[in-house]
Amino acid sequence: MIEKKTASQAIKDIRVEVGITHAKLAEKIGANNAQVVQNLVMPGRNMRTDNLIKLADALGYDVILRNRVTDKEILIVKGED
């Protein structure tokens, strides 16, 4: 069963699960400080897709789109359109 969460909540839960601090995650994504990560995952904010991909990748996760009818999956990768 797939858990339903906002992007912010999912990243927060994964970060806690893997035991990484905001500061370490900020370092992994090339941000200046922990406040950058805290702002990205702030509840009630809409997270941009590129930030979701960057954070998920730094935590060892992929972002995947799945068709609910056919179950076809597409891996979303970092990069420019």
Secondary structure as GFF3:
##gff-version 3
##sequence-region A 1 81
A	DSSP	alpha_helix	7	18	.	.	.	ID=ss1
A	DSSP	alpha_helix	22	29	.	.	.	ID=ss2
A	DSSP	alpha_helix	34	40	.	.	.	ID=ss3
A	DSSP	alpha_helix	49	58	.	.	.	ID=ss4
A	DSSP	beta_strand	63	66	.	.	.	ID=ss5
A	DSSP	beta_strand	73	76	.	.	.	ID=ss6
###
